Amino acid sequence: MGLKEKGRVIGILAGAHPAHLKIFSEITQERLLLLGPWKVGHKVSNTYKFLKYLIAALRLGILCHPKAVLVEGISPSAVIAPIIRSLSPKTRVVSLFAEDGLLKIQQSPNSLKSKLLKLFLKKIDGVIAIGKMIADQVEQLFPNVEIFLMYPTLDEKRLEQLKSLSYNPGAHSLIQIGGRDYKYKGVDLTLSLLKYLPEIDPGLELIILGHNPSELNIKTSERLKLPGKVDNVPEYLRLACLMVHPGRGDAFPVATLESMAAGVPVMVSELTGTKELLFEVDNRLVRKMDLKDLKEGLLWFFSLSKEEKIVLSQKCRFAVFHFINEKLPKTNKESLMELKKFLEITSM
Protein backbone atom coordinates (compact mmCIF):
# COMPACT_ATOMS: atom_id res chain seq x y z
CA MET A 1 0.00 0.00 0.00
CA GLY A 2 1.59 3.27 -1.05
CA LEU A 3 1.34 6.36 -3.22
CA LYS A 4 -0.54 4.45 -5.93
CA GLU A 5 -3.56 4.46 -3.58
CA LYS A 6 -3.69 8.28 -3.50
CA GLY A 7 -7.06 9.59 -4.59
CA ARG A 8 -8.74 6.18 -4.37
CA VAL A 9 -11.53 4.83 -2.21
CA ILE A 10 -10.26 2.09 0.10
CA GLY A 11 -12.45 -0.29 2.05
CA ILE A 12 -11.18 -1.68 5.38
CA LEU A 13 -12.94 -4.82 6.57
CA ALA A 14 -12.37 -5.95 10.14
CA GLY A 15 -14.52 -9.07 10.17
CA ALA A 16 -15.43 -9.30 6.49
CA HIS A 17 -19.07 -10.18 7.01
CA PRO A 18 -20.29 -11.35 3.55
CA ALA A 19 -23.10 -8.76 3.44
CA HIS A 20 -20.67 -5.97 4.35
CA LEU A 21 -18.11 -7.18 1.81
CA LYS A 22 -20.82 -7.04 -0.86
CA ILE A 23 -21.76 -3.47 0.08
CA PHE A 24 -18.14 -2.30 0.05
CA SER A 25 -17.58 -4.02 -3.31
CA GLU A 26 -20.52 -2.11 -4.79
CA ILE A 27 -19.03 1.18 -3.61
CA THR A 28 -15.45 0.56 -4.66
CA GLN A 29 -13.70 -2.25 -6.51
CA GLU A 30 -10.39 -0.41 -6.40
CA ARG A 31 -9.02 -1.60 -3.04
CA LEU A 32 -10.42 -3.78 -0.26
CA LEU A 33 -8.19 -4.37 2.74
CA LEU A 34 -9.00 -7.30 5.06
CA LEU A 35 -7.54 -6.79 8.53
CA GLY A 36 -8.43 -10.28 9.80
CA PRO A 37 -8.79 -13.03 9.28
CA TRP A 38 -10.83 -13.34 12.45
CA LYS A 39 -14.38 -14.52 12.75
CA VAL A 40 -16.91 -16.06 15.13
CA GLY A 41 -15.20 -18.89 16.99
CA HIS A 42 -11.72 -17.59 16.01
CA LYS A 43 -10.41 -15.89 19.16
CA VAL A 44 -8.07 -12.96 18.64
CA SER A 45 -6.88 -10.65 21.41
CA ASN A 46 -8.11 -7.06 21.50
CA THR A 47 -4.48 -5.91 21.56
CA TYR A 48 -3.79 -7.70 18.28
CA LYS A 49 -6.89 -6.16 16.71
CA PHE A 50 -5.94 -2.68 17.97
CA LEU A 51 -2.47 -2.99 16.45
CA LYS A 52 -3.94 -4.06 13.10
CA TYR A 53 -6.28 -1.03 13.14
CA LEU A 54 -3.43 1.28 14.15
CA ILE A 55 -1.01 0.05 11.47
CA ALA A 56 -3.68 0.30 8.75
CA ALA A 57 -4.57 3.85 9.79
CA LEU A 58 -0.92 5.01 9.88
CA ARG A 59 -0.19 3.48 6.47
CA LEU A 60 -3.22 5.10 4.90
CA GLY A 61 -2.68 8.46 6.58
CA ILE A 62 1.07 8.74 5.94
CA LEU A 63 1.61 6.92 2.64
CA CYS A 64 -1.65 6.87 0.73
CA HIS A 65 -3.86 9.92 1.32
CA PRO A 66 -6.88 8.22 -0.29
CA LYS A 67 -9.96 10.12 -1.38
CA ALA A 68 -12.06 8.13 1.08
CA VAL A 69 -11.83 5.23 3.48
CA LEU A 70 -14.68 2.85 4.28
CA VAL A 71 -14.39 1.15 7.67
CA GLU A 72 -16.36 -1.87 8.89
CA GLY A 73 -17.29 -1.72 12.57
CA ILE A 74 -17.45 0.66 15.53
CA SER A 75 -14.19 -0.22 17.33
CA PRO A 76 -12.06 -0.16 14.14
CA SER A 77 -13.62 3.19 13.21
CA ALA A 78 -12.85 4.69 16.63
CA VAL A 79 -9.16 3.87 16.10
CA ILE A 80 -8.80 4.50 12.37
CA ALA A 81 -10.92 7.64 11.81
CA PRO A 82 -9.08 10.08 14.15
CA ILE A 83 -5.66 9.03 12.85
CA ILE A 84 -6.58 9.31 9.18
CA ARG A 85 -8.37 12.64 9.66
CA SER A 86 -5.32 13.97 11.49
CA LEU A 87 -2.74 12.76 8.95
CA SER A 88 -4.84 13.19 5.82
CA PRO A 89 -7.47 15.91 6.52
CA LYS A 90 -9.01 15.79 3.04
CA THR A 91 -9.77 12.06 3.27
CA ARG A 92 -13.41 11.27 4.01
CA VAL A 93 -14.15 8.44 6.44
CA VAL A 94 -17.38 6.49 6.16
CA SER A 95 -18.10 3.67 8.60
CA LEU A 96 -20.46 0.72 8.39
CA PHE A 97 -22.30 0.00 11.63
CA ALA A 98 -24.28 -3.21 12.18
CA GLU A 99 -23.63 -4.08 15.81
CA ASP A 100 -24.62 -3.35 19.40
CA GLY A 101 -21.87 -0.82 20.17
CA LEU A 102 -24.09 2.24 19.77
CA LEU A 103 -26.74 0.71 22.03
CA LYS A 104 -24.08 0.15 24.71
CA ILE A 105 -23.06 3.82 24.44
CA GLN A 106 -26.70 4.84 24.93
CA GLN A 107 -27.15 2.49 27.87
CA SER A 108 -23.93 3.58 29.64
CA PRO A 109 -23.32 7.15 28.43
CA ASN A 110 -21.14 8.12 31.42
CA SER A 111 -18.70 5.21 31.24
CA LEU A 112 -15.15 6.01 30.16
CA LYS A 113 -15.39 3.65 27.18
CA SER A 114 -18.61 5.31 25.94
CA LYS A 115 -17.15 8.79 26.30
CA LEU A 116 -14.00 7.84 24.38
CA LEU A 117 -15.96 6.10 21.62
CA LYS A 118 -18.23 9.13 21.19
CA LEU A 119 -15.21 11.45 21.08
CA PHE A 120 -13.31 9.42 18.47
CA LEU A 121 -16.35 8.52 16.35
CA LYS A 122 -17.09 12.23 15.86
CA LYS A 123 -14.22 12.18 13.36
CA ILE A 124 -16.37 10.12 10.99
CA ASP A 125 -18.00 11.89 8.02
CA GLY A 126 -20.70 9.37 7.27
CA VAL A 127 -22.23 6.08 8.40
CA ILE A 128 -23.67 3.19 6.42
CA ALA A 129 -26.37 2.11 8.88
CA ILE A 130 -27.63 -1.45 8.49
CA GLY A 131 -31.32 -1.13 9.27
CA LYS A 132 -33.47 1.69 10.62
CA MET A 133 -32.71 0.91 14.28
CA ILE A 134 -28.99 1.55 13.74
CA ALA A 135 -29.78 4.66 11.66
CA ASP A 136 -31.89 6.04 14.53
CA GLN A 137 -29.10 5.36 17.03
CA VAL A 138 -26.56 7.15 14.82
CA GLU A 139 -28.89 10.14 14.44
CA GLN A 140 -29.34 10.40 18.20
CA LEU A 141 -25.65 10.10 19.05
CA PHE A 142 -24.07 11.88 16.07
CA PRO A 143 -26.63 14.34 14.61
CA ASN A 144 -24.11 15.96 12.26
CA VAL A 145 -23.04 12.74 10.51
CA GLU A 146 -24.39 11.80 7.08
CA ILE A 147 -26.43 8.58 7.29
CA PHE A 148 -26.85 6.07 4.46
CA LEU A 149 -29.51 3.48 5.29
CA MET A 150 -28.93 0.04 3.78
CA TYR A 151 -30.13 -3.52 4.34
CA PRO A 152 -28.45 -6.95 4.02
CA THR A 153 -29.47 -8.95 0.95
CA LEU A 154 -30.57 -12.59 1.04
CA ASP A 155 -29.55 -15.56 -1.10
CA GLU A 156 -32.17 -16.13 -3.82
CA LYS A 157 -31.81 -19.93 -3.88
CA ARG A 158 -32.22 -20.07 -0.12
CA LEU A 159 -35.34 -17.90 -0.36
CA GLU A 160 -36.90 -20.22 -2.93
CA GLN A 161 -36.23 -23.17 -0.65
CA LEU A 162 -37.80 -21.38 2.32
CA LYS A 163 -40.77 -20.26 0.26
CA SER A 164 -41.56 -23.89 -0.57
CA LEU A 165 -41.89 -24.90 3.09
CA SER A 166 -45.35 -25.49 4.55
CA TYR A 167 -46.11 -23.98 7.95
CA ASN A 168 -47.52 -26.30 10.60
CA PRO A 169 -49.63 -24.30 13.09
CA GLY A 170 -49.93 -27.37 15.29
CA ALA A 171 -46.18 -27.80 15.74
CA HIS A 172 -44.79 -27.76 19.28
CA SER A 173 -41.26 -26.49 18.62
CA LEU A 174 -40.03 -23.03 19.54
CA ILE A 175 -36.82 -22.17 17.66
CA GLN A 176 -33.99 -19.67 17.93
CA ILE A 177 -30.90 -19.31 15.76
CA GLY A 178 -27.98 -18.09 17.84
CA GLY A 179 -24.31 -17.71 17.05
CA ARG A 180 -21.68 -15.13 17.96
CA ASP A 181 -22.15 -13.76 21.50
CA TYR A 182 -25.15 -15.60 22.94
CA LYS A 183 -26.16 -12.54 24.99
CA TYR A 184 -26.12 -10.37 21.85
CA LYS A 185 -28.67 -12.75 20.33
CA GLY A 186 -30.62 -12.95 23.60
CA VAL A 187 -30.11 -16.70 23.92
CA ASP A 188 -29.73 -16.33 27.70
CA LEU A 189 -33.21 -14.78 27.91
CA THR A 190 -34.66 -17.53 25.73
CA LEU A 191 -33.13 -20.18 28.00
CA SER A 192 -34.78 -18.50 30.98
CA LEU A 193 -38.12 -19.45 29.40
CA LEU A 194 -37.45 -23.17 29.86
CA LYS A 195 -39.16 -23.42 33.24
CA TYR A 196 -42.27 -21.75 31.80
CA LEU A 197 -42.66 -23.99 28.73
CA PRO A 198 -45.14 -26.43 30.37
CA GLU A 199 -47.31 -23.46 31.35
CA ILE A 200 -47.12 -21.91 27.89
CA ASP A 201 -47.86 -25.16 26.05
CA PRO A 202 -47.70 -28.64 27.64
CA GLY A 203 -45.91 -30.22 24.66
CA LEU A 204 -43.62 -27.31 23.84
CA GLU A 205 -39.88 -27.84 23.21
CA LEU A 206 -37.11 -25.33 22.58
CA ILE A 207 -34.57 -25.75 19.78
CA ILE A 208 -31.57 -23.42 19.73
CA LEU A 209 -29.25 -23.64 16.72
CA GLY A 210 -25.68 -22.35 16.66
CA HIS A 211 -24.64 -23.43 20.15
CA ASN A 212 -23.75 -26.71 21.82
CA PRO A 213 -24.35 -27.59 25.50
CA SER A 214 -20.75 -26.85 26.58
CA GLU A 215 -20.90 -23.32 25.11
CA LEU A 216 -24.03 -22.51 27.08
CA ASN A 217 -23.01 -24.55 30.14
CA ILE A 218 -26.34 -26.34 30.16
CA LYS A 219 -27.62 -29.88 29.65
CA THR A 220 -30.10 -30.85 26.98
CA SER A 221 -33.43 -32.36 28.01
CA GLU A 222 -36.76 -33.45 26.57
CA ARG A 223 -37.69 -29.78 26.27
CA LEU A 224 -34.30 -28.42 25.14
CA LYS A 225 -32.45 -29.39 21.95
CA LEU A 226 -29.04 -27.90 21.09
CA PRO A 227 -27.95 -29.27 17.67
CA GLY A 228 -25.04 -26.80 17.44
CA LYS A 229 -24.07 -25.34 14.06
CA VAL A 230 -26.10 -26.92 11.28
CA ASP A 231 -26.23 -26.59 7.49
CA ASN A 232 -29.88 -27.62 7.13
CA VAL A 233 -31.60 -24.70 8.86
CA PRO A 234 -34.76 -25.00 6.69
CA GLU A 235 -35.32 -28.51 8.03
CA TYR A 236 -35.46 -27.12 11.56
CA LEU A 237 -37.72 -24.25 10.52
CA ARG A 238 -40.07 -26.88 9.11
CA LEU A 239 -40.51 -28.20 12.67
CA ALA A 240 -41.19 -24.82 14.26
CA CYS A 241 -44.38 -22.99 15.09
CA LEU A 242 -42.58 -19.81 16.19
CA MET A 243 -39.10 -18.28 16.17
CA VAL A 244 -37.95 -16.14 19.11
CA HIS A 245 -35.12 -13.64 18.81
CA PRO A 246 -34.81 -11.31 21.83
CA GLY A 247 -31.66 -9.64 20.53
CA ARG A 248 -29.76 -6.91 22.37
CA GLY A 249 -28.90 -4.48 19.61
CA ASP A 250 -28.91 -7.05 16.80
CA ALA A 251 -29.01 -4.74 13.77
CA PHE A 252 -30.99 -6.71 11.19
CA PRO A 253 -30.68 -10.47 11.75
CA VAL A 254 -31.10 -12.41 8.52
CA ALA A 255 -32.26 -15.46 10.51
CA THR A 256 -35.50 -13.66 11.37
CA LEU A 257 -36.08 -12.77 7.71
CA GLU A 258 -35.50 -16.38 6.66
CA SER A 259 -37.98 -17.58 9.29
CA MET A 260 -40.61 -15.18 7.97
CA ALA A 261 -39.88 -16.35 4.41
CA ALA A 262 -40.51 -19.92 5.60
CA GLY A 263 -43.86 -18.80 6.97
CA VAL A 264 -42.76 -19.23 10.59
CA PRO A 265 -43.87 -16.20 12.65
CA VAL A 266 -41.12 -14.41 14.57
CA MET A 267 -41.21 -12.77 17.99
CA VAL A 268 -38.37 -10.28 18.58
CA SER A 269 -37.30 -7.81 21.23
CA GLU A 270 -37.65 -4.06 20.84
CA LEU A 271 -33.83 -4.02 20.53
CA THR A 272 -33.81 -6.15 17.37
CA GLY A 273 -33.69 -4.29 14.05
CA THR A 274 -36.19 -6.47 12.17
CA LYS A 275 -38.90 -5.20 14.51
CA GLU A 276 -39.64 -2.67 11.75
CA LEU A 277 -41.09 -5.51 9.64
CA LEU A 278 -42.87 -7.26 12.49
CA PHE A 279 -44.67 -4.10 13.60
CA GLU A 280 -46.38 -4.29 10.20
CA VAL A 281 -47.52 -7.86 10.90
CA ASP A 282 -48.68 -7.54 14.53
CA ASN A 283 -47.16 -5.29 17.18
CA ARG A 284 -47.56 -8.10 19.74
CA LEU A 285 -44.69 -9.87 17.98
CA VAL A 286 -42.35 -7.12 19.27
CA ARG A 287 -41.65 -7.51 23.01
CA LYS A 288 -39.77 -5.62 25.68
CA MET A 289 -36.29 -6.86 26.59
CA ASP A 290 -37.81 -8.49 29.62
CA LEU A 291 -38.50 -12.11 30.60
CA LYS A 292 -41.98 -11.36 31.93
CA ASP A 293 -43.05 -9.56 28.76
CA LEU A 294 -41.55 -12.24 26.51
CA LYS A 295 -43.43 -14.91 28.46
CA GLU A 296 -46.66 -12.94 28.09
CA GLY A 297 -46.03 -12.74 24.36
CA LEU A 298 -45.65 -16.51 24.13
CA LEU A 299 -48.80 -17.09 26.20
CA TRP A 300 -50.67 -14.87 23.75
CA PHE A 301 -49.26 -16.66 20.69
CA PHE A 302 -50.00 -20.17 21.95
CA SER A 303 -53.53 -19.16 22.89
CA LEU A 304 -54.25 -18.51 19.20
CA SER A 305 -56.22 -20.99 17.15
CA LYS A 306 -54.56 -22.81 14.26
CA GLU A 307 -56.44 -20.54 11.85
CA GLU A 308 -55.11 -17.41 13.59
CA LYS A 309 -51.55 -18.76 13.51
CA ILE A 310 -51.91 -19.44 9.78
CA VAL A 311 -53.02 -15.83 9.25
CA LEU A 312 -49.89 -14.61 11.11
CA SER A 313 -47.77 -16.97 9.01
CA GLN A 314 -49.22 -15.56 5.78
CA LYS A 315 -48.74 -11.97 6.99
CA CYS A 316 -45.09 -12.68 7.86
CA ARG A 317 -44.44 -14.15 4.42
CA PHE A 318 -46.15 -11.25 2.67
CA ALA A 319 -44.27 -8.65 4.76
CA VAL A 320 -40.84 -10.15 4.20
CA PHE A 321 -41.22 -10.75 0.45
CA HIS A 322 -42.67 -7.27 -0.05
CA PHE A 323 -39.64 -5.93 1.84
CA ILE A 324 -37.17 -8.05 -0.16
CA ASN A 325 -38.71 -7.26 -3.54
CA GLU A 326 -39.64 -3.61 -3.02
CA LYS A 327 -38.17 -1.69 -0.07
CA LEU A 328 -34.77 -3.35 0.20
CA PRO A 329 -33.56 -2.88 -3.41
CA LYS A 330 -35.05 0.62 -3.63
CA THR A 331 -33.45 1.76 -0.35
CA ASN A 332 -30.08 0.20 -1.13
CA LYS A 333 -29.96 1.64 -4.65
CA GLU A 334 -30.85 5.16 -3.49
CA SER A 335 -28.40 5.07 -0.58
CA LEU A 336 -25.64 3.72 -2.81
CA MET A 337 -26.13 6.55 -5.29
CA GLU A 338 -26.16 9.13 -2.47
CA LEU A 339 -23.02 7.64 -0.95
CA LYS A 340 -21.13 7.64 -4.25
CA LYS A 341 -22.12 11.26 -4.74
CA PHE A 342 -20.97 12.05 -1.19
CA LEU A 343 -17.62 10.37 -1.91
CA GLU A 344 -17.44 12.05 -5.34
CA ILE A 345 -17.26 8.74 -7.18
CA THR A 346 -18.23 9.57 -10.76
CA SER A 347 -18.53 6.03 -12.19
CA MET A 348 -21.95 4.64 -11.19
C-alpha positions in Angstrom: 0.0 0.0 0.0 1.6 3.3 -1.1 1.3 6.4 -3.2 -0.5 4.5 -5.9 -3.6 4.5 -3.6 -3.7 8.3 -3.5 -7.1 9.6 -4.6 -8.7 6.2 -4.4 -11.5 4.8 -2.2 -10.3 2.1 0.1 -12.5 -0.3 2.1 -11.2 -1.7 5.4 -12.9 -4.8 6.6 -12.4 -6.0 10.1 -14.5 -9.1 10.2 -15.4 -9.3 6.5 -19.1 -10.2 7.0 -20.3 -11.4 3.6 -23.1 -8.8 3.4 -20.7 -6.0 4.4 -18.1 -7.2 1.8 -20.8 -7.0 -0.9 -21.8 -3.5 0.1 -18.1 -2.3 0.0 -17.6 -4.0 -3.3 -20.5 -2.1 -4.8 -19.0 1.2 -3.6 -15.4 0.6 -4.7 -13.7 -2.3 -6.5 -10.4 -0.4 -6.4 -9.0 -1.6 -3.0 -10.4 -3.8 -0.3 -8.2 -4.4 2.7 -9.0 -7.3 5.1 -7.5 -6.8 8.5 -8.4 -10.3 9.8 -8.8 -13.0 9.3 -10.8 -13.3 12.4 -14.4 -14.5 12.8 -16.9 -16.1 15.1 -15.2 -18.9 17.0 -11.7 -17.6 16.0 -10.4 -15.9 19.2 -8.1 -13.0 18.6 -6.9 -10.6 21.4 -8.1 -7.1 21.5 -4.5 -5.9 21.6 -3.8 -7.7 18.3 -6.9 -6.2 16.7 -5.9 -2.7 18.0 -2.5 -3.0 16.5 -3.9 -4.1 13.1 -6.3 -1.0 13.1 -3.4 1.3 14.1 -1.0 0.0 11.5 -3.7 0.3 8.8 -4.6 3.9 9.8 -0.9 5.0 9.9 -0.2 3.5 6.5 -3.2 5.1 4.9 -2.7 8.5 6.6 1.1 8.7 5.9 1.6 6.9 2.6 -1.7 6.9 0.7 -3.9 9.9 1.3 -6.9 8.2 -0.3 -10.0 10.1 -1.4 -12.1 8.1 1.1 -11.8 5.2 3.5 -14.7 2.9 4.3 -14.4 1.1 7.7 -16.4 -1.9 8.9 -17.3 -1.7 12.6 -17.4 0.7 15.5 -14.2 -0.2 17.3 -12.1 -0.2 14.1 -13.6 3.2 13.2 -12.8 4.7 16.6 -9.2 3.9 16.1 -8.8 4.5 12.4 -10.9 7.6 11.8 -9.1 10.1 14.1 -5.7 9.0 12.9 -6.6 9.3 9.2 -8.4 12.6 9.7 -5.3 14.0 11.5 -2.7 12.8 9.0 -4.8 13.2 5.8 -7.5 15.9 6.5 -9.0 15.8 3.0 -9.8 12.1 3.3 -13.4 11.3 4.0 -14.2 8.4 6.4 -17.4 6.5 6.2 -18.1 3.7 8.6 -20.5 0.7 8.4 -22.3 0.0 11.6 -24.3 -3.2 12.2 -23.6 -4.1 15.8 -24.6 -3.4 19.4 -21.9 -0.8 20.2 -24.1 2.2 19.8 -26.7 0.7 22.0 -24.1 0.2 24.7 -23.1 3.8 24.4 -26.7 4.8 24.9 -27.1 2.5 27.9 -23.9 3.6 29.6 -23.3 7.2 28.4 -21.1 8.1 31.4 -18.7 5.2 31.2 -15.1 6.0 30.2 -15.4 3.7 27.2 -18.6 5.3 25.9 -17.2 8.8 26.3 -14.0 7.8 24.4 -16.0 6.1 21.6 -18.2 9.1 21.2 -15.2 11.4 21.1 -13.3 9.4 18.5 -16.3 8.5 16.4 -17.1 12.2 15.9 -14.2 12.2 13.4 -16.4 10.1 11.0 -18.0 11.9 8.0 -20.7 9.4 7.3 -22.2 6.1 8.4 -23.7 3.2 6.4 -26.4 2.1 8.9 -27.6 -1.4 8.5 -31.3 -1.1 9.3 -33.5 1.7 10.6 -32.7 0.9 14.3 -29.0 1.6 13.7 -29.8 4.7 11.7 -31.9 6.0 14.5 -29.1 5.4 17.0 -26.6 7.2 14.8 -28.9 10.1 14.4 -29.3 10.4 18.2 -25.6 10.1 19.1 -24.1 11.9 16.1 -26.6 14.3 14.6 -24.1 16.0 12.3 -23.0 12.7 10.5 -24.4 11.8 7.1 -26.4 8.6 7.3 -26.9 6.1 4.5 -29.5 3.5 5.3 -28.9 0.0 3.8 -30.1 -3.5 4.3 -28.5 -6.9 4.0 -29.5 -8.9 1.0 -30.6 -12.6 1.0 -29.6 -15.6 -1.1 -32.2 -16.1 -3.8 -31.8 -19.9 -3.9 -32.2 -20.1 -0.1 -35.3 -17.9 -0.4 -36.9 -20.2 -2.9 -36.2 -23.2 -0.7 -37.8 -21.4 2.3 -40.8 -20.3 0.3 -41.6 -23.9 -0.6 -41.9 -24.9 3.1 -45.4 -25.5 4.5 -46.1 -24.0 8.0 -47.5 -26.3 10.6 -49.6 -24.3 13.1 -49.9 -27.4 15.3 -46.2 -27.8 15.7 -44.8 -27.8 19.3 -41.3 -26.5 18.6 -40.0 -23.0 19.5 -36.8 -22.2 17.7 -34.0 -19.7 17.9 -30.9 -19.3 15.8 -28.0 -18.1 17.8 -24.3 -17.7 17.0 -21.7 -15.1 18.0 -22.2 -13.8 21.5 -25.2 -15.6 22.9 -26.2 -12.5 25.0 -26.1 -10.4 21.9 -28.7 -12.8 20.3 -30.6 -12.9 23.6 -30.1 -16.7 23.9 -29.7 -16.3 27.7 -33.2 -14.8 27.9 -34.7 -17.5 25.7 -33.1 -20.2 28.0 -34.8 -18.5 31.0 -38.1 -19.5 29.4 -37.4 -23.2 29.9 -39.2 -23.4 33.2 -42.3 -21.7 31.8 -42.7 -24.0 28.7 -45.1 -26.4 30.4 -47.3 -23.5 31.4 -47.1 -21.9 27.9 -47.9 -25.2 26.0 -47.7 -28.6 27.6 -45.9 -30.2 24.7 -43.6 -27.3 23.8 -39.9 -27.8 23.2 -37.1 -25.3 22.6 -34.6 -25.8 19.8 -31.6 -23.4 19.7 -29.2 -23.6 16.7 -25.7 -22.3 16.7 -24.6 -23.4 20.2 -23.7 -26.7 21.8 -24.3 -27.6 25.5 -20.8 -26.8 26.6 -20.9 -23.3 25.1 -24.0 -22.5 27.1 -23.0 -24.6 30.1 -26.3 -26.3 30.2 -27.6 -29.9 29.6 -30.1 -30.8 27.0 -33.4 -32.4 28.0 -36.8 -33.5 26.6 -37.7 -29.8 26.3 -34.3 -28.4 25.1 -32.5 -29.4 22.0 -29.0 -27.9 21.1 -27.9 -29.3 17.7 -25.0 -26.8 17.4 -24.1 -25.3 14.1 -26.1 -26.9 11.3 -26.2 -26.6 7.5 -29.9 -27.6 7.1 -31.6 -24.7 8.9 -34.8 -25.0 6.7 -35.3 -28.5 8.0 -35.5 -27.1 11.6 -37.7 -24.3 10.5 -40.1 -26.9 9.1 -40.5 -28.2 12.7 -41.2 -24.8 14.3 -44.4 -23.0 15.1 -42.6 -19.8 16.2 -39.1 -18.3 16.2 -37.9 -16.1 19.1 -35.1 -13.6 18.8 -34.8 -11.3 21.8 -31.7 -9.6 20.5 -29.8 -6.9 22.4 -28.9 -4.5 19.6 -28.9 -7.1 16.8 -29.0 -4.7 13.8 -31.0 -6.7 11.2 -30.7 -10.5 11.8 -31.1 -12.4 8.5 -32.3 -15.5 10.5 -35.5 -13.7 11.4 -36.1 -12.8 7.7 -35.5 -16.4 6.7 -38.0 -17.6 9.3 -40.6 -15.2 8.0 -39.9 -16.4 4.4 -40.5 -19.9 5.6 -43.9 -18.8 7.0 -42.8 -19.2 10.6 -43.9 -16.2 12.6 -41.1 -14.4 14.6 -41.2 -12.8 18.0 -38.4 -10.3 18.6 -37.3 -7.8 21.2 -37.6 -4.1 20.8 -33.8 -4.0 20.5 -33.8 -6.2 17.4 -33.7 -4.3 14.1 -36.2 -6.5 12.2 -38.9 -5.2 14.5 -39.6 -2.7 11.7 -41.1 -5.5 9.6 -42.9 -7.3 12.5 -44.7 -4.1 13.6 -46.4 -4.3 10.2 -47.5 -7.9 10.9 -48.7 -7.5 14.5 -47.2 -5.3 17.2 -47.6 -8.1 19.7 -44.7 -9.9 18.0 -42.3 -7.1 19.3 -41.6 -7.5 23.0 -39.8 -5.6 25.7 -36.3 -6.9 26.6 -37.8 -8.5 29.6 -38.5 -12.1 30.6 -42.0 -11.4 31.9 -43.0 -9.6 28.8 -41.6 -12.2 26.5 -43.4 -14.9 28.5 -46.7 -12.9 28.1 -46.0 -12.7 24.4 -45.7 -16.5 24.1 -48.8 -17.1 26.2 -50.7 -14.9 23.7 -49.3 -16.7 20.7 -50.0 -20.2 22.0 -53.5 -19.2 22.9 -54.2 -18.5 19.2 -56.2 -21.0 17.1 -54.6 -22.8 14.3 -56.4 -20.5 11.8 -55.1 -17.4 13.6 -51.5 -18.8 13.5 -51.9 -19.4 9.8 -53.0 -15.8 9.3 -49.9 -14.6 11.1 -47.8 -17.0 9.0 -49.2 -15.6 5.8 -48.7 -12.0 7.0 -45.1 -12.7 7.9 -44.4 -14.2 4.4 -46.1 -11.2 2.7 -44.3 -8.7 4.8 -40.8 -10.1 4.2 -41.2 -10.7 0.4 -42.7 -7.3 -0.1 -39.6 -5.9 1.8 -37.2 -8.1 -0.2 -38.7 -7.3 -3.5 -39.6 -3.6 -3.0 -38.2 -1.7 -0.1 -34.8 -3.4 0.2 -33.6 -2.9 -3.4 -35.0 0.6 -3.6 -33.4 1.8 -0.3 -30.1 0.2 -1.1 -30.0 1.6 -4.7 -30.8 5.2 -3.5 -28.4 5.1 -0.6 -25.6 3.7 -2.8 -26.1 6.5 -5.3 -26.2 9.1 -2.5 -23.0 7.6 -0.9 -21.1 7.6 -4.3 -22.1 11.3 -4.7 -21.0 12.0 -1.2 -17.6 10.4 -1.9 -17.4 12.0 -5.3 -17.3 8.7 -7.2 -18.2 9.6 -10.8 -18.5 6.0 -12.2 -22.0 4.6 -11.2 
